[in-house]
Structures are given as C-alpha cells and as structure tokens.
Amino acid sequence: MALIPVTSVPVFNPVGTAPAVWLTVRGTEIFCLPGVPSEAKAIFKGTISKAVNARANGMVFVEKWLKVQGVMESSLAPIIDRVMRHWPGVYVKSHPRGVEASGRPNIELHLSKSSTSVLKTRQSIFGAVKDLRKQLEDYGARVTPLA
C-alpha cells in the first residue's frame, strides 16, 4: 500500500486505504486494483470506468453468454454462420465445456458486438440470441442464458 512505481499515479480509494495504481507502459494504460472486491468495484466505478469511456471514442461493448446442451460443436458451425450473416457485427464464439453424465455435450456460446450506439448494439445482440436460440432448439438443443 505504501509503494507504487515511480511513473504511476495513485487512484483514490473511496472505501478503503489501498489506492489503485494507474500507469502507462509503452502507450498502454494499466490499472492495478486492490484485491478487496468492494474496494476494486468502488475505484472502478468512480474513476477507471470514466477514464476508459473517455478513451473509447463513444464505442460500447455488449455481450451475452448461452449454455448449449445436446449438440456437438461441429453441428453448431452452420447455425452460428447463419446467425452471424443475419446479424452483421455480432461475433459468436463457441467454448466446449465437456459432457454431461448422459454423454450430452456442454458448450458455452459467447456473443459480442461493439459499436457507437448502445441501443442498436443491444438490439443486435438480443436479436442474434433470439435467432440462435430458436435455431438451436429446433435442432434439439437445450439452451439457457448465462449472462
């Protein structure tokens, strides 16, 4: 708590004593937060999110996670391709997570998009989720939202 790198700036901690540290290394800004979750959240909300937003040039990032059970990852590819073609800018990535005791595969799908319009970005993500969900359920998969 007492020592920080010479080229860094301490960031005020509104709920604790350990400051965050803000430094720039080769043009990349780095924020180091204390390990106490309530302190890290308060510093992020009060200072860091504003700094990041100021440098984002109006860009927003929206993401959604789905859990898919009962479909092999290779079978998802054409469905994912169709959804991504129908929802330009939405990126869908699959993450295999093993199999259930019954032998049914578990896969997490991560959908994300960045743009300058919060409303349009959310509409694209939620539209892609709805479209993807319907196609997967029609294929026989069980789909549940994760985040």
DSSP file (Angstrom, degrees, kcal/mol; ACC not computed):
  #  RESIDUE AA STRUCTURE BP1 BP2  ACC     N-H-->O    O-->H-N    N-H-->O    O-->H-N    TCO  KAPPA ALPHA  PHI   PSI    X-CA   Y-CA   Z-CA
    1    1 A M              0   0    0      0, 0.0     3,-0.0     0, 0.0     0, 0.0   0.000 360.0 360.0 360.0 -24.5    0.0    0.0    0.0
    2    2 A A        +     0   0    0      1,-0.1     2,-0.4    16,-0.1    16,-0.0   0.776 360.0  57.4 -90.7 -26.7    2.9    2.4    0.6
    3    3 A L        +     0   0    0      0, 0.0    -1,-0.1     0, 0.0     3,-0.0  -0.892  54.4 167.3-113.8 134.5    5.0    1.9   -2.5
    4    4 A I        -     0   0    0     -2,-0.4    17,-0.0     4,-0.1     4,-0.0  -0.945  48.5 -78.6-134.1 158.3    3.9    2.4   -6.1
    5    5 A P    >   -     0   0    0      0, 0.0     3,-1.8     0, 0.0    -1,-0.0  -0.236  41.4-120.0 -57.4 145.2    6.0    2.6   -9.3
    6    6 A V  T 3  S+     0   0    0      1,-0.3    -2,-0.0     3,-0.0     0, 0.0   0.845 111.4  47.7 -56.1 -39.5    7.7    6.0   -9.8
    7    7 A T  T 3  S+     0   0    0      2,-0.1    17,-0.3    17,-0.0    -1,-0.3   0.390  99.0  92.2 -86.7   5.1    6.0    6.7  -13.1
    8    8 A S    <   -     0   0    0     -3,-1.8    15,-0.2    15,-0.1    -4,-0.1  -0.440  66.7-133.0 -98.2 171.3    2.5    5.7  -11.9
    9    9 A V  E     -A   22   0A   0     13,-2.7    13,-2.5    -2,-0.1     2,-0.2  -0.986  20.3-126.0-122.8 129.7   -0.4    7.7  -10.4
   10   10 A P  E     -A   21   0A   0      0, 0.0     2,-0.5     0, 0.0    11,-0.2  -0.535  21.2-145.4 -72.7 143.3   -2.2    6.6   -7.2
   11   11 A V  E     -A   20   0A   0      9,-2.7     9,-2.0    -2,-0.2    32,-0.1  -0.950  24.7-108.6-112.5 125.5   -6.0    6.4   -7.7
   12   12 A F        -     0   0    0     -2,-0.5    34,-0.1     7,-0.2     5,-0.1  -0.185  22.5-147.4 -55.4 136.5   -8.2    7.4   -4.7
   13   13 A N    >   -     0   0    0      3,-0.2     3,-0.5     1,-0.1    -1,-0.1  -0.929   7.9-166.6-107.0 107.9  -10.0    4.5   -3.0
   14   14 A P  T 3  S+     0   0    0      0, 0.0    -1,-0.1     0, 0.0    25,-0.1   0.623  85.7  33.8 -73.3 -11.7  -13.3    5.9   -1.6
   15   15 A V  T 3  S+     0   0    0     24,-0.1     2,-0.2    23,-0.0    24,-0.1   0.386 122.1  20.8-124.4   3.1  -14.0    2.8    0.6
   16   16 A G  S <  S-     0   0    0     -3,-0.5    -3,-0.2    23,-0.1     0, 0.0  -0.824  74.1-104.9-153.1-169.5  -10.5    1.7    1.8
   17   17 A T  S    S+     0   0    0     -2,-0.2    -4,-0.1    -5,-0.1    -1,-0.1   0.706  86.7  87.1-103.3 -23.3   -7.0    2.6    2.3
   18   18 A A        -     0   0    0     -6,-0.1    -2,-0.1     1,-0.0     2,-0.1  -0.675  69.2-145.3 -82.4 120.7   -5.1    0.9   -0.6
   19   19 A P        -     0   0    0      0, 0.0    -7,-0.2     0, 0.0     2,-0.2  -0.388  14.2-116.8 -76.9 160.8   -5.1    3.1   -3.7
   20   20 A A  E     -A   11   0A   0     -9,-2.0    -9,-2.7    13,-0.1     2,-0.4  -0.498  29.3-127.4 -81.7 166.9   -5.3    1.7   -7.2
   21   21 A V  E     -AB  10  32A   0     11,-2.5    11,-2.9   -11,-0.2     2,-0.5  -0.980  18.9-166.8-123.3 132.8   -2.3    2.3   -9.4
   22   22 A W  E     +AB   9  31A   0    -13,-2.5   -13,-2.7    -2,-0.4     2,-0.3  -0.973  20.9 156.2-120.0 118.9   -2.6    3.9  -12.9
   23   23 A L  E     - B   0  30A   0      7,-2.6     7,-3.5    -2,-0.5     2,-0.5  -0.954  34.0-134.7-140.8 162.0    0.5    3.7  -15.1
   24   24 A T  E     - B   0  29A   0    -17,-0.3     2,-0.5    -2,-0.3     5,-0.2  -0.974  17.6-175.2-119.2 127.8    1.3    3.8  -18.8
   25   25 A V  E >  S- B   0  28A   0      3,-2.7     3,-2.0    -2,-0.5    -2,-0.0  -0.974  74.1 -25.5-125.0 116.0    3.7    1.3  -20.3
   26   26 A R  T 3  S-     0   0    0     -2,-0.5    -1,-0.1     1,-0.3     3,-0.1   0.870 128.7 -45.9  48.6  44.7    4.7    1.8  -24.0
   27   27 A G  T 3  S+     0   0    0      1,-0.2     2,-0.5     0, 0.0    -1,-0.3   0.408 115.2 114.6  84.4  -1.6    1.4    3.6  -24.7
   28   28 A T  E <   -B   25   0A   0     -3,-2.0    -3,-2.7     2,-0.0     2,-0.4  -0.895  60.1-139.3-105.3 125.6   -0.8    1.1  -22.9
   29   29 A E  E     -B   24   0A   0     -2,-0.5     2,-0.4    -5,-0.2    -5,-0.2  -0.675  20.6-167.2 -83.5 134.0   -2.6    2.3  -19.8
   30   30 A I  E     -B   23   0A   0     -7,-3.5    -7,-2.6    -2,-0.4     2,-0.5  -0.975   8.9-163.0-125.3 133.8   -2.7   -0.2  -17.0
   31   31 A F  E     -B   22   0A   0     -2,-0.4     2,-0.5    -9,-0.2    -9,-0.2  -0.975   3.4-164.0-115.6 126.5   -4.9    0.0  -13.8
   32   32 A C  E     -B   21   0A   0    -11,-2.9   -11,-2.5    -2,-0.5    -2,-0.0  -0.956  13.6-163.7-111.4 121.3   -3.9   -2.2  -10.8
   33   33 A L        -     0   0    0     -2,-0.5   -13,-0.1   -13,-0.2     7,-0.1  -0.717  24.4-101.6-106.5 152.8   -6.7   -2.5   -8.3
   34   34 A P        -     0   0    0      0, 0.0     6,-0.1     0, 0.0    -1,-0.1  -0.326  33.3-119.2 -65.2 157.8   -6.7   -3.7   -4.7
   35   35 A G  S    S+     0   0    0      4,-0.1     3,-0.0     5,-0.1    -2,-0.0   0.615  84.7 100.6 -78.2 -14.2   -7.9   -7.3   -4.1
   36   36 A V  S >> S-     0   0    0      1,-0.2     4,-2.6     2,-0.0     3,-0.6  -0.631  70.5-143.2 -74.4 118.0  -10.8   -6.4   -1.9
   37   37 A P  H 3> S+     0   0    0      0, 0.0     4,-2.7     0, 0.0     5,-0.2   0.860  96.5  51.4 -54.0 -42.7  -13.9   -6.7   -4.2
   38   38 A S  H 3> S+     0   0    0      1,-0.2     4,-1.8     2,-0.2     5,-0.1   0.871 113.6  45.7 -64.7 -34.7  -15.8   -3.8   -2.7
   39   39 A E  H <> S+     0   0    0     -3,-0.6     4,-2.5     2,-0.2     5,-0.2   0.923 112.8  49.0 -72.1 -44.9  -12.8   -1.5   -3.0
   40   40 A A  H  X S+     0   0    0     -4,-2.6     4,-2.6     1,-0.2    -2,-0.2   0.912 112.6  48.8 -60.9 -42.6  -12.0   -2.6   -6.6
   41   41 A K  H  X S+     0   0    0     -4,-2.7     4,-2.8    -5,-0.2     5,-0.2   0.911 111.3  49.4 -64.1 -42.8  -15.6   -2.0   -7.6
   42   42 A A  H  X S+     0   0    0     -4,-1.8     4,-2.5    -5,-0.2     5,-0.2   0.913 113.6  45.5 -64.7 -42.4  -15.7    1.4   -6.0
   43   43 A I  H  X>S+     0   0    0     -4,-2.5     4,-2.5     2,-0.2     5,-1.5   0.922 114.2  49.3 -66.6 -43.1  -12.5    2.5   -7.6
   44   44 A F  I  <>S+     0   0    0     -4,-2.6     5,-3.1    -5,-0.2     6,-0.4   0.950 115.4  43.0 -60.5 -48.9  -13.6    1.1  -11.0
   45   45 A K  I  <5S+     0   0    0     -4,-2.8    -2,-0.2     1,-0.2    -1,-0.2   0.897 120.0  41.9 -64.7 -41.5  -17.0    2.8  -10.8
   46   46 A G  I  <5S-     0   0    0     -4,-2.5    -1,-0.2    -5,-0.2    -2,-0.2   0.809 136.4  -4.5 -79.7 -30.6  -15.6    6.2   -9.5
   47   47 A T  I  X5S+     0   0    0     -4,-2.5     4,-1.9    -5,-0.2     3,-0.3   0.699 122.4  53.1-129.6 -55.6  -12.5    6.6  -11.6
   48   48 A I  I  ><S+     0   0    0     -5,-1.5     4,-2.8     1,-0.2     5,-0.2   0.889 105.2  53.7 -66.7 -42.7  -11.5    3.9  -14.0
   49   49 A S  H  ><S+     0   0    0     -5,-3.1     4,-2.5    -6,-0.2    -1,-0.2   0.881 110.1  50.3 -60.3 -35.8  -14.7    3.4  -15.9
   50   50 A K  H  > S+     0   0    0     -6,-0.4     4,-2.1    -3,-0.3    -1,-0.2   0.903 110.9  48.4 -67.4 -40.8  -14.7    7.2  -16.7
   51   51 A A  H  X S+     0   0    0     -4,-1.9     4,-1.1     2,-0.2    -2,-0.2   0.910 113.8  46.6 -65.2 -42.2  -11.1    7.0  -17.9
   52   52 A V  H >X S+     0   0    0     -4,-2.8     4,-0.7     1,-0.2     3,-0.6   0.932 112.8  49.2 -66.2 -45.6  -11.9    4.0  -20.1
   53   53 A N  H ><>S+     0   0    0     -4,-2.5     3,-0.7     1,-0.2     5,-0.6   0.872 106.1  57.3 -61.9 -37.3  -15.1    5.6  -21.5
   54   54 A A  H 3<5S+     0   0    0     -4,-2.1     3,-0.4     1,-0.2    -1,-0.2   0.815 112.3  41.6 -63.3 -29.8  -13.2    8.9  -22.3
   55   55 A R  H <<5S+     0   0    0     -4,-1.1    -1,-0.2    -3,-0.6    -2,-0.2   0.503  96.1  79.5 -94.8  -5.8  -10.8    6.9  -24.5
   56   56 A A  T X<5S-     0   0    0     -4,-0.7     3,-2.0    -3,-0.7    -1,-0.2   0.496  90.5-134.8 -83.2  -3.0  -13.4    4.7  -26.1
   57   57 A N  T 3 5S-     0   0    0     -3,-0.4    -3,-0.1    -4,-0.3    -2,-0.1   0.859  71.6 -51.1  51.9  40.0  -14.4    7.4  -28.6
   58   58 A G  T 3 <S+     0   0    0     -5,-0.6    -1,-0.3     1,-0.3     2,-0.2   0.479 100.4 144.3  81.0   1.8  -18.1    6.6  -28.0
   59   59 A M    <   -     0   0    0     -3,-2.0     2,-0.3    -6,-0.1    -1,-0.3  -0.489  29.6-165.1 -74.9 144.1  -17.7    2.9  -28.5
   60   60 A V  E     -C  115   0B   0     55,-3.4    55,-1.7    -2,-0.2     2,-0.4  -0.910   8.0-148.1-124.4 156.4  -19.8    0.5  -26.4
   61   61 A F  E     -C  114   0B   0     -2,-0.3     2,-0.4    53,-0.2    53,-0.2  -0.994  14.3-177.2-128.0 128.5  -19.4   -3.3  -26.0
   62   62 A V  E     +C  113   0B   0     51,-2.6    51,-2.0    -2,-0.4     2,-0.3  -0.982   6.5 175.0-127.2 137.9  -22.3   -5.6  -25.4
   63   63 A E  E     -C  112   0B   0     -2,-0.4     2,-0.3    49,-0.2    49,-0.2  -0.964  12.3-171.4-141.5 159.0  -22.1   -9.4  -24.7
   64   64 A K  E     -C  111   0B   0     47,-2.3    47,-3.1    -2,-0.3     2,-0.4  -0.989  11.4-149.2-148.8 141.9  -24.3  -12.3  -23.9
   65   65 A W  E     -C  110   0B   0     -2,-0.3    81,-2.9    45,-0.2    82,-1.2  -0.922  11.4-171.5-116.0 140.3  -23.5  -15.9  -22.9
   66   66 A L  E     -CD 109 145B   0     43,-2.4    43,-3.0    -2,-0.4     2,-0.5  -0.975  17.3-140.6-127.5 144.5  -25.6  -19.0  -23.6
   67   67 A K  E     -CD 108 144B   0     77,-3.6    77,-2.4    -2,-0.4     2,-0.5  -0.920  20.7-166.7-101.4 127.9  -25.2  -22.6  -22.4
   68   68 A V  E     -CD 107 143B   0     39,-3.7    39,-2.8    -2,-0.5     2,-0.4  -0.966   5.3-175.0-119.4 127.3  -26.0  -25.1  -25.1
   69   69 A Q  E     +CD 106 142B   0     73,-2.5    73,-2.6    -2,-0.5    37,-0.2  -0.962  59.2  25.0-124.2 139.2  -26.5  -28.8  -24.2
   70   70 A G  S    S+     0   0    0     35,-2.1     2,-0.4    -2,-0.4    -1,-0.1   0.540  92.5  95.9  95.8   7.7  -27.0  -31.8  -26.5
   71   71 A V  S    S-     0   0    0     34,-0.4    -1,-0.2    -3,-0.1     2,-0.1  -0.997  71.5-121.3-132.3 133.4  -25.4  -30.6  -29.7
   72   72 A M    >>  -     0   0    0     -2,-0.4     4,-0.9     1,-0.1     3,-0.8  -0.399  25.4-120.8 -67.4 147.3  -21.9  -31.3  -30.9
   73   73 A E  H >> S+     0   0    0      1,-0.3     3,-1.0     2,-0.2     4,-0.9   0.879 112.7  58.1 -58.5 -38.9  -19.8  -28.2  -31.6
   74   74 A S  H 34 S+     0   0    0      1,-0.3     3,-0.3     2,-0.2    -1,-0.3   0.817 102.9  54.4 -62.4 -29.5  -19.3  -29.2  -35.2
   75   75 A S  H <> S+     0   0    0     -3,-0.8     4,-0.5     1,-0.2    -1,-0.3   0.708 101.3  60.4 -75.7 -20.1  -23.0  -29.2  -35.7
   76   76 A L  H <X S+     0   0    0     -3,-1.0     4,-3.0    -4,-0.9     3,-0.5   0.801  83.4  82.1 -75.0 -28.8  -23.2  -25.6  -34.4
   77   77 A A  H  X S+     0   0    0     -4,-0.9     4,-2.7    -3,-0.3     5,-0.2   0.860  92.0  44.0 -50.4 -50.8  -21.0  -24.2  -37.1
   78   78 A P  H  > S+     0   0    0      0, 0.0     4,-2.1     0, 0.0    -1,-0.3   0.874 115.6  49.6 -65.8 -33.1  -23.6  -23.7  -39.8
   79   79 A I  H  X S+     0   0    0     -4,-0.5     4,-2.3    -3,-0.5    -2,-0.2   0.943 112.2  47.1 -67.2 -47.0  -26.1  -22.3  -37.3
   80   80 A I  H  X S+     0   0    0     -4,-3.0     4,-2.7     1,-0.2     5,-0.2   0.915 110.9  52.8 -60.2 -43.8  -23.6  -19.8  -36.0
   81   81 A D  H  X S+     0   0    0     -4,-2.7     4,-2.1    -5,-0.3    -1,-0.2   0.913 109.3  48.9 -58.5 -44.3  -22.6  -18.9  -39.5
   82   82 A R  H  X S+     0   0    0     -4,-2.1     4,-2.2     2,-0.2    -1,-0.2   0.924 112.5  47.9 -62.1 -44.4  -26.2  -18.2  -40.5
   83   83 A V  H  X S+     0   0    0     -4,-2.3     4,-2.1     1,-0.2    -2,-0.2   0.919 111.5  49.6 -64.4 -43.4  -26.8  -16.0  -37.4
   84   84 A M  H  < S+     0   0    0     -4,-2.7     6,-0.3     1,-0.2    -1,-0.2   0.858 111.4  49.3 -66.4 -33.9  -23.6  -14.0  -37.9
   85   85 A R  H  < S+     0   0    0     -4,-2.1    -1,-0.2    -5,-0.2    -2,-0.2   0.891 113.9  46.2 -68.0 -38.7  -24.6  -13.4  -41.6
   86   86 A H  H  < S+     0   0    0     -4,-2.2    -2,-0.2     1,-0.3    -1,-0.2   0.795 117.8  43.3 -74.4 -28.4  -28.0  -12.2  -40.5
   87   87 A W  S >< S-     0   0    0     -4,-2.1     3,-2.1    -5,-0.2    -1,-0.3  -0.737  87.2-151.8-119.4  79.7  -26.7  -10.0  -37.6
   88   88 A P  T 3  S+     0   0    0      0, 0.0     3,-0.1     0, 0.0    -3,-0.1  -0.198  78.5  20.8 -55.7 137.8  -23.7   -8.2  -39.1
   89   89 A G  T 3  S+     0   0    0      1,-0.3     2,-0.5    -5,-0.2    25,-0.4   0.213  91.3 119.6  89.5 -15.3  -21.1   -7.2  -36.5
   90   90 A V    <   -     0   0    0     -3,-2.1     2,-0.5    -6,-0.3    -1,-0.3  -0.733  50.3-156.8 -84.1 126.4  -22.2   -9.8  -34.0
   91   91 A Y  E     -E  112   0B   0     21,-3.1    21,-2.2    -2,-0.5     2,-0.5  -0.894   5.8-165.0-105.5 131.2  -19.4  -12.2  -33.2
   92   92 A V  E     -E  111   0B   0     -2,-0.5     2,-0.4    19,-0.2    19,-0.2  -0.972   7.1-177.9-119.4 125.3  -20.2  -15.7  -31.9
   93   93 A K  E     -E  110   0B   0     17,-2.4    17,-2.8    -2,-0.5     2,-0.4  -0.971  15.5-142.9-123.4 137.3  -17.6  -17.9  -30.3
   94   94 A S  E     -E  109   0B   0     -2,-0.4    15,-0.2    15,-0.2    13,-0.0  -0.795  10.3-169.0-102.3 144.0  -18.1  -21.4  -29.0
   95   95 A H  E     -E  108   0B   0     13,-2.6    13,-2.6    -2,-0.4     2,-0.1  -0.904  17.7-141.2-131.0 100.7  -16.4  -22.8  -25.9
   96   96 A P  E     -E  107   0B   0      0, 0.0    11,-0.3     0, 0.0     3,-0.1  -0.390  16.9-175.0 -62.0 138.0  -16.7  -26.6  -25.4
   97   97 A R  E     -     0   0B   0      9,-3.3    10,-0.2     1,-0.5     2,-0.1  -0.053  42.3-101.4-126.8  30.8  -17.2  -27.4  -21.7
   98   98 A G  E     -     0   0B   0      8,-0.2     8,-3.0     5,-0.0    -1,-0.5  -0.466  50.5 -61.6  87.8-158.8  -17.1  -31.2  -21.6
   99   99 A V  E     -E  105   0B   0      6,-0.3     2,-0.1    -2,-0.1     5,-0.1  -0.918  38.3-115.2-131.5 155.4  -20.1  -33.6  -21.5
  100  100 A E    >   -     0   0    0      4,-2.9     3,-1.9    -2,-0.3     6,-0.0  -0.278  44.4 -96.4 -75.2 171.2  -22.9  -34.4  -19.0
  101  101 A A  T 3  S+     0   0    0      1,-0.3    -1,-0.1     2,-0.1    -2,-0.0   0.818 127.7  59.1 -58.3 -31.0  -23.1  -37.8  -17.3
  102  102 A S  T 3  S-     0   0    0      2,-0.1    -1,-0.3     1,-0.1     0, 0.0   0.560 121.5-109.2 -76.1  -7.2  -25.6  -38.7  -20.0
  103  103 A G  S <  S+     0   0    0     -3,-1.9    -2,-0.1     1,-0.3    -1,-0.1   0.437  72.3 141.5  92.5  -0.2  -22.9  -38.1  -22.7
  104  104 A R        -     0   0    0      1,-0.1    -4,-2.9    -5,-0.1    -1,-0.3  -0.604  54.4-115.2 -76.3 132.9  -24.6  -34.9  -24.0
  105  105 A P  E     - E   0  99B   0      0, 0.0   -35,-2.1     0, 0.0     2,-0.5  -0.349  20.0-147.2 -69.5 147.8  -22.1  -32.2  -24.9
  106  106 A N  E     +C   69   0B   0     -8,-3.0    -9,-3.3   -37,-0.2     2,-0.4  -0.971  22.6 172.7-113.0 127.5  -22.0  -28.9  -23.0
  107  107 A I  E     -CE  68  96B   0    -39,-2.8   -39,-3.7    -2,-0.5     2,-0.5  -0.998  21.6-148.3-136.2 138.3  -21.0  -25.8  -24.9
  108  108 A E  E     -CE  67  95B   0    -13,-2.6   -13,-2.6    -2,-0.4     2,-0.5  -0.907  12.8-155.2-103.4 135.1  -21.0  -22.1  -24.0
  109  109 A L  E     -CE  66  94B   0    -43,-3.0   -43,-2.4    -2,-0.5     2,-0.5  -0.931   2.3-159.7-109.9 133.0  -21.6  -19.6  -26.7
  110  110 A H  E     -CE  65  93B   0    -17,-2.8   -17,-2.4    -2,-0.5     2,-0.4  -0.956   7.1-170.5-113.9 117.9  -20.3  -16.0  -26.3
  111  111 A L  E     +CE  64  92B   0    -47,-3.1   -47,-2.3    -2,-0.5     2,-0.3  -0.914  14.7 165.5-108.2 134.3  -22.0  -13.4  -28.4
  112  112 A S  E     +CE  63  91B   0    -21,-2.2   -21,-3.1    -2,-0.4     2,-0.3  -0.987  13.9 176.2-147.5 156.4  -20.4   -9.9  -28.6
  113  113 A K  E     -C   62   0B   0    -51,-2.0   -51,-2.6    -2,-0.3     2,-0.4  -0.964  11.0-158.0-158.3 144.4  -20.6   -6.7  -30.6
  114  114 A S  E     +C   61   0B   0    -25,-0.4     2,-0.3    -2,-0.3   -53,-0.2  -0.965  30.3 130.1-121.6 142.2  -19.0   -3.2  -30.4
  115  115 A S  E     -C   60   0B   0    -55,-1.7   -55,-3.4    -2,-0.4    -2,-0.0  -0.947  63.6 -95.7-168.0-174.3  -20.4    0.0  -32.0
  116  116 A T  S    S+     0   0    0     -2,-0.3     2,-0.6   -57,-0.2   -55,-0.1   0.478 100.1  74.7 -95.2  -2.6  -21.2    3.6  -31.1
  117  117 A S     >  -     0   0    0      1,-0.2     4,-2.4   -57,-0.1     5,-0.2  -0.932  56.9-167.4-116.3 113.5  -24.9    3.0  -30.4
  118  118 A V  H  > S+     0   0    0     -2,-0.6     4,-2.6     2,-0.2     5,-0.2   0.941  91.7  48.1 -59.6 -47.9  -25.9    1.3  -27.2
  119  119 A L  H  > S+     0   0    0      1,-0.2     4,-2.6     2,-0.2    -1,-0.2   0.936 114.5  43.4 -61.9 -49.2  -29.4    0.8  -28.4
  120  120 A K  H  > S+     0   0    0      2,-0.2     4,-2.2     1,-0.2    -1,-0.2   0.868 114.1  51.6 -66.9 -35.4  -28.5   -0.7  -31.8
  121  121 A T  H  X S+     0   0    0     -4,-2.4     4,-2.4     2,-0.2    -2,-0.2   0.933 112.2  45.5 -67.6 -44.8  -25.8   -2.9  -30.3
  122  122 A R  H  X S+     0   0    0     -4,-2.6     4,-3.0    -5,-0.2     5,-0.3   0.915 111.8  52.5 -62.6 -42.9  -28.1   -4.3  -27.7
  123  123 A Q  H  X S+     0   0    0     -4,-2.6     4,-2.4    -5,-0.2    -1,-0.2   0.907 110.6  48.2 -60.5 -41.1  -30.8   -4.8  -30.3
  124  124 A S  H  X S+     0   0    0     -4,-2.2     4,-2.7     2,-0.2    -2,-0.2   0.935 113.8  46.0 -64.6 -46.2  -28.4   -6.7  -32.5
  125  125 A I  H  X S+     0   0    0     -4,-2.4     4,-2.5     1,-0.2    -2,-0.2   0.945 116.2  44.2 -63.3 -47.8  -27.1   -8.9  -29.6
  126  126 A F  H  X S+     0   0    0     -4,-3.0     4,-2.2     2,-0.2    -1,-0.2   0.860 114.1  50.6 -68.9 -33.6  -30.6   -9.7  -28.3
  127  127 A G  H  X S+     0   0    0     -4,-2.4     4,-2.5    -5,-0.3    -1,-0.2   0.916 111.8  47.6 -64.8 -43.3  -31.9  -10.3  -31.8
  128  128 A A  H  X S+     0   0    0     -4,-2.7     4,-3.0     2,-0.2     5,-0.2   0.892 111.2  51.3 -64.9 -39.4  -29.0  -12.7  -32.5
  129  129 A V  H  X S+     0   0    0     -4,-2.5     4,-2.9     2,-0.2     5,-0.2   0.938 111.8  46.6 -62.1 -46.5  -29.6  -14.5  -29.2
  130  130 A K  H  X S+     0   0    0     -4,-2.2     4,-2.3     2,-0.2    -2,-0.2   0.925 115.6  45.7 -61.6 -45.3  -33.3  -15.0  -30.0
  131  131 A D  H  X S+     0   0    0     -4,-2.5     4,-2.3     2,-0.2    -2,-0.2   0.930 115.4  46.4 -63.1 -47.6  -32.4  -16.2  -33.6
  132  132 A L  H  X S+     0   0    0     -4,-3.0     4,-2.6     1,-0.2     5,-0.2   0.915 111.6  51.8 -62.5 -44.7  -29.7  -18.5  -32.3
  133  133 A R  H  X S+     0   0    0     -4,-2.9     4,-2.8    -5,-0.2     5,-0.2   0.925 110.1  48.3 -58.8 -46.8  -31.8  -19.9  -29.6
  134  134 A K  H  X S+     0   0    0     -4,-2.3     4,-2.5    -5,-0.2    -1,-0.2   0.940 113.4  46.5 -61.6 -47.3  -34.7  -20.7  -31.9
  135  135 A Q  H  X S+     0   0    0     -4,-2.3     4,-1.2     1,-0.2    -1,-0.2   0.897 114.8  47.2 -64.0 -39.4  -32.4  -22.4  -34.4
  136  136 A L  H  X>S+     0   0    0     -4,-2.6     5,-2.6     2,-0.2     4,-0.5   0.914 113.0  47.7 -68.3 -42.5  -30.6  -24.4  -31.7
  137  137 A E  H ><5S+     0   0    0     -4,-2.8     3,-0.9     1,-0.2    -2,-0.2   0.880 109.1  54.1 -66.7 -36.9  -33.9  -25.5  -30.0
  138  138 A D  H 3<5S+     0   0    0     -4,-2.5    -1,-0.2     1,-0.2    -2,-0.2   0.816 106.9  53.4 -62.7 -28.9  -35.3  -26.5  -33.4
  139  139 A Y  H 3<5S-     0   0    0     -4,-1.2    -1,-0.2    -5,-0.2    -2,-0.2   0.599 128.9-100.1 -81.0 -12.7  -32.2  -28.7  -33.8
  140  140 A G  T <<5S+     0   0    0     -3,-0.9    -3,-0.2    -4,-0.5     2,-0.1   0.503  75.7 138.2 107.8   6.2  -32.9  -30.3  -30.4
  141  141 A A      < -     0   0    0     -5,-2.6     2,-0.6    -6,-0.1    -1,-0.3  -0.472  52.0-129.9 -82.5 155.0  -30.5  -28.4  -28.2
  142  142 A R  E     -D   69   0B   0    -73,-2.6   -73,-2.5    -2,-0.1     2,-0.4  -0.939  30.2-168.0-101.0 124.2  -31.3  -27.2  -24.7
  143  143 A V  E     +D   68   0B   0     -2,-0.6   -75,-0.2   -75,-0.2   -77,-0.0  -0.956  11.8 172.6-121.5 128.0  -30.3  -23.5  -24.4
  144  144 A T  E     -D   67   0B   0    -77,-2.4   -77,-3.6    -2,-0.4     2,-0.1  -0.993  32.8-114.8-132.8 141.8  -30.1  -21.5  -21.2
  145  145 A P  E     -D   66   0B   0      0, 0.0   -79,-0.3     0, 0.0   -81,-0.0  -0.478  25.5-179.1 -72.5 144.4  -28.8  -17.9  -20.7
  146  146 A L              0   0    0    -81,-2.9   -80,-0.2    -2,-0.1   -38,-0.0   0.723 360.0 360.0-109.1 -39.4  -25.7  -17.5  -18.6
  147  147 A A              0   0    0    -82,-1.2   -84,-0.1     0, 0.0   -81,-0.1   0.287 360.0 360.0-158.3 360.0  -25.2  -13.7  -18.6
